[in-house]
């Protein structure tokens, strides 16, 4: 009897459980979650199954049982290293900052794997909202690997485009069941075909593309841009507004969000003419706006707009598409208006509290003015010609 294939999922949060983990589990893999949340790890090991609840607009929920799973506490480094040594594939969904915390243990696992199994390649799917993720991961991993380790032969770094929307689970729902998770029906995992060292895994809804950079930028500069703009314009319109679908019910907001996304689409179609046609991008925008209005997801303005330090960065959803549009010689005035709306975003969660880092942003950065934000938060440089031009355009105002 053949042994079941094993997939290690770093991060048992929203994307880990609702998307990557369930795709591999439903395709016959044993999925081993590695997470920092001790209570969640205990519950996953106790139940060995969790409910994935698919939320459809005005339709009954679909409940899918995700089986063949277990979990390891990320602090149990020896256990994690041992799992990596005989895994078939790895994925991460932990966020850029936490990524640095898991790199050393992955490097140790790769070394043990090489020692025990020789030249047996391991592919790592990087399921993060991060441009040039493979280059970033490669650089960090090599710090912890010996020079003689045959990295290019043994490690496949696969960038991905994560388009699945997963709302925050309310505290009352966590008390009912810590391990269940909500998600929308969308279930396509777009990955870099060229990144794999092994044959493509036979996983349902896996779409391997030739030019992943185009799809990573499409995700950030259309999906993330439109989603965040809905939150920022919604809060600007009514600071008491709670849900994303409420914002998009306001025709003025819907129109402006669509114009933001369309301006980005024009720039993307020029930057990637072989991969992204303008018509396909417009169809994608229509689909996204329909998905954003999924009432049953209960996606909040707070969740979608929070974390300004990350979302205002020059490689992210607001400044990134403006830089691309400028490079391509296309308009970006509507995207610029979303940037200004973000600078006033002070939404609160169900407990009436701002996101902690956003609170720091308004205490520390905001009082120092726009030029400080452009330098210190967006990380734009007046010494770089393209960035200096964007800084000048933004400081002009709407």
Residue pairs with C-beta under 8 A, 6 or more apart in sequence:
4 28
4 29
4 30
4 68
5 28
5 29
5 30
5 88
5 89
6 29
6 30
6 31
6 32
6 83
6 86
6 87
6 88
7 21
7 24
7 29
7 30
7 31
7 32
7 87
7 88
7 89
7 90
7 91
8 31
8 32
8 34
8 83
8 84
8 87
8 89
8 90
8 91
9 16
9 20
9 21
9 24
9 31
9 32
9 33
9 34
9 90
9 91
9 93
10 16
10 34
10 35
10 74
10 90
10 91
10 92
10 93
10 94
10 102
10 106
11 33
11 34
11 35
11 92
11 93
11 94
11 95
11 98
12 21
12 33
12 34
12 35
12 37
12 40
12 41
12 44
12 71
13 35
13 93
13 94
14 93
14 166
14 168
14 181
15 93
15 127
15 162
15 164
15 166
16 33
16 35
16 91
16 93
16 127
17 33
17 50
17 52
17 66
17 179
17 181
18 52
18 164
18 166
18 181
18 182
18 183
19 93
19 127
19 162
19 164
19 166
19 183
19 187
19 189
20 91
20 93
20 125
20 127
20 189
21 31
21 33
21 66
21 69
22 52
22 64
22 66
23 187
23 189
23 203
23 204
23 205
23 206
24 31
24 89
24 91
24 201
24 203
25 31
25 66
25 67
25 68
25 69
26 64
26 66
26 204
27 201
27 202
27 203
27 204
28 68
29 68
29 88
29 89
29 203
30 68
30 69
30 70
31 66
31 68
31 69
31 70
32 69
32 70
32 71
32 72
32 83
32 87
33 41
33 44
33 69
33 70
33 71
33 72
34 71
34 72
34 73
34 74
34 80
34 83
34 102
35 41
35 71
35 72
35 73
35 74
36 73
36 74
36 75
36 98
38 73
39 178
40 71
40 178
40 179
41 71
41 72
41 73
43 178
43 179
44 50
44 69
44 70
44 71
44 179
45 70
45 71
47 179
48 67
48 69
48 70
49 65
49 66
49 67
49 69
50 65
50 66
50 69
50 179
50 180
50 181
51 63
51 64
51 65
51 66
51 177
51 179
51 180
51 181
52 63
52 64
52 65
52 66
52 180
52 181
52 183
53 61
53 62
53 63
53 64
53 180
53 181
53 182
53 183
54 61
54 62
54 63
54 64
54 182
54 183
54 184
54 185
55 61
55 167
55 182
55 183
55 184
55 294
55 296
55 297
55 298
56 62
56 184
56 185
56 294
56 296
57 293
57 294
57 295
57 296
58 295
58 296
59 296
61 296
62 185
72 79
72 80
72 83
73 79
74 80
74 101
74 102
74 105
77 105
77 108
80 105
80 109
81 105
81 108
81 109
81 112
82 109
82 112
83 109
84 90
84 105
84 106
84 108
84 109
84 110
84 112
84 113
84 122
85 109
85 112
85 113
85 116
85 117
86 113
86 116
86 117
87 109
87 122
88 201
89 122
89 123
89 124
89 125
89 198
89 201
90 106
90 122
90 123
90 124
90 125
91 124
91 125
91 126
91 127
92 99
92 102
92 124
92 125
92 126
92 127
92 128
93 127
93 128
93 162
94 101
94 102
94 128
95 128
96 128
96 130
96 310
99 128
99 130
99 136
99 137
99 140
100 140
103 137
103 140
103 141
103 143
103 144
104 144
106 124
106 141
107 141
107 143
107 144
107 145
108 144
110 122
110 141
110 145
110 149
110 154
110 155
111 145
111 146
111 149
113 120
113 122
114 120
114 149
114 150
114 154
119 150
119 153
119 154
120 154
121 153
121 154
121 155
121 156
121 197
121 198
122 154
122 155
122 156
122 197
123 155
123 156
123 158
123 195
123 196
123 197
123 198
123 201
124 137
124 155
124 156
124 157
124 158
125 158
125 160
125 189
125 191
126 133
126 134
126 137
126 157
126 158
126 159
126 160
127 160
127 162
127 189
128 162
129 162
129 219
129 220
129 224
130 136
130 216
131 213
131 216
131 217
131 220
131 315
131 320
132 159
132 213
133 157
133 159
133 160
133 216
134 157
134 158
134 159
134 192
134 195
137 157
138 151
138 155
138 157
141 151
141 155
142 151
145 151
153 197
154 197
155 197
156 195
156 196
156 197
156 198
157 195
158 191
158 192
158 195
158 196
159 191
159 192
159 195
159 212
159 213
159 216
160 189
160 190
160 191
160 192
160 212
160 216
161 190
161 191
161 212
161 215
161 216
161 218
161 219
162 189
162 219
163 186
163 188
163 190
163 219
163 223
164 183
164 184
164 186
164 187
165 183
165 184
165 186
165 227
165 291
165 292
165 294
165 297
165 299
166 181
166 182
166 183
166 184
167 182
167 297
167 298
167 299
167 300
167 303
168 300
168 303
169 180
169 181
169 182
170 350
171 350
173 180
182 297
182 298
184 291
184 294
184 297
186 291
187 205
188 205
188 207
189 203
189 205
189 206
189 207
190 207
190 209
190 212
190 215
191 206
191 207
191 208
191 209
191 212
192 208
192 209
192 212
193 200
193 208
193 209
193 210
193 212
194 210
194 212
195 212
196 208
200 206
200 208
209 215
209 275
210 275
211 272
211 274
211 275
213 272
214 268
214 271
214 272
214 275
214 276
215 275
217 268
217 271
217 272
217 320
217 324
218 268
218 276
218 281
218 284
220 316
220 317
220 320
220 321
221 264
221 267
221 268
221 317
221 320
221 321
221 324
222 261
222 264
222 265
222 268
222 281
222 284
222 285
222 288
223 288
224 316
224 317
225 260
225 261
225 264
225 317
225 318
225 321
225 335
225 338
226 257
226 258
226 260
226 261
226 285
226 288
226 289
226 292
227 244
227 288
227 292
227 304
228 304
228 305
228 311
228 317
228 318
228 338
228 342
229 256
229 257
229 260
229 261
229 335
229 338
229 341
230 244
230 247
230 248
230 253
230 257
230 292
230 301
230 304
231 244
231 247
231 301
231 302
231 304
231 305
231 345
231 347
232 305
232 338
232 341
232 342
232 344
232 345
233 247
233 253
233 256
233 257
233 338
233 341
234 241
234 244
234 246
234 247
234 248
234 250
234 253
234 301
235 241
235 301
235 305
235 341
235 344
235 345
235 346
235 347
236 341
236 344
237 247
237 250
237 252
237 253
239 346
239 347
241 247
241 301
242 300
242 301
242 302
243 295
243 298
243 299
243 300
243 301
244 292
244 293
244 299
244 300
244 301
244 304
245 292
245 293
245 294
245 295
245 299
246 301
247 253
247 301
248 254
248 257
248 289
248 292
248 293
249 293
254 289
256 334
256 337
256 338
257 289
257 338
258 285
258 289
259 334
260 334
260 335
260 337
260 338
261 285
261 288
261 289
262 282
262 285
263 321
263 325
263 330
263 331
263 332
263 333
263 334
263 335
264 321
264 324
264 325
264 332
264 335
265 278
265 281
265 282
265 284
265 285
266 278
266 325
266 328
266 330
266 331
267 321
267 324
267 325
267 327
267 328
267 330
267 332
268 276
268 281
268 321
268 324
269 276
269 277
269 278
269 281
270 328
270 330
271 324
271 327
271 328
292 299
300 347
300 349
301 347
302 347
302 348
302 349
302 355
305 311
305 342
305 345
305 347
306 347
306 355
306 358
307 355
307 357
307 358
308 342
308 345
308 357
308 358
308 361
308 377
309 357
309 358
309 360
309 361
309 377
310 316
311 317
311 318
311 342
312 318
312 319
312 339
312 342
312 373
312 377
312 378
313 319
313 377
313 378
313 379
314 320
314 323
314 378
314 379
314 380
314 387
318 335
318 338
318 339
318 342
319 339
319 378
319 380
319 390
321 332
321 335
322 332
322 335
322 336
322 339
322 390
322 393
322 394
323 386
323 387
323 390
325 331
325 332
325 335
326 332
326 386
326 389
326 390
326 393
327 386
333 398
336 393
336 394
336 398
337 398
339 394
340 397
340 398
343 366
343 370
343 373
345 358
346 354
346 358
346 362
347 354
348 354
349 355
354 362
361 377
365 372
365 373
365 376
365 377
366 373
368 376
370 394
370 395
371 391
371 395
374 380
374 391
374 394
374 395
375 381
375 382
380 387
380 388
380 390
380 391
381 387
381 388
382 388
382 391
